[in-house]
Amino acid sequence: MDGDAVKDTLLCSYWERWGALMCSVKSSRFGEVETNRGCDRIGVLGHKTNGLSDLVCNRHTVLAFDGVRYGRE
């Protein structure tokens, strides 16, 4: 996710009440980064913002890293 040689992880839990995924990225460079979004589905995009891969929430919402957390692009 951050482009170095160390594995990063995308961790998600399912919020059953709302039927949504709550996710965070564990980056070797930036630590744990929250998305603060409930998504029906989430994916990793090929381009990066501020050193971390952008995410897609649901089908069309792009989440970009602002240096602290993920938010809408």
N, C-alpha and C positions, 0 to 999 in steps of 0.2 A: 504494500500500500504506500510506503514512503520511499521506495526505490533503493534502499540499501540492501545488503546481502543477508540481512536478518529477517526471519519470518515474522510477519505481523498477523493478527487475527481479527476477524469480524465476529463478534459475539452477539447473539440475539436471544431474547426470551420472548415467549408468546404470552400476550396479555389477553387471556381468554374472555374476560368480560366485554372487551371492545373488539376482539378478533383482530388484533394488531401485533406487529413485531416491534419490540423496543430493542435497539441495537447500540453497540459502541464498538469502536476500533481500538485495539491495543497495538500501538505503534512502538517500535524500538527507539525511534527518535523523539516522539512527542508524548509518549505515555498513553493513558486511556483518554480517548476522545469520544464524548457523547454525541449522539445524533439528535436527541430530544424530540424525536418524531415517532408517531405510531404509523407504521406502514403495513399495507397488505402484503407487499413483497418488497425486497430490496436487492439491488445489484451494484456491482463495482464497475465503474466506467474506465475507459482507457486513458483519459486525460487527468491531470493533477491541478490542484489549486493550492498554493502556499505549501507545496511539498507532500501533500497526501492526495491519493486518488479520489476523484469525485464519486458520489454515490447517486443512484437513482432510487427514489422512493415511489412506490406504486408504479405507475407507468410513465409519468411525464415530469415529476418534480425532481430537479437536480439539486443535490445537497453538496455544497462546497465547503472546504475547511477554511476558516477565517483566521487561523493561527491559534485558536483556543477550542472551538467547537465547530460542528457541522451546522449549516443553516442553508436556507434557500439561496440559490444563486441569483 
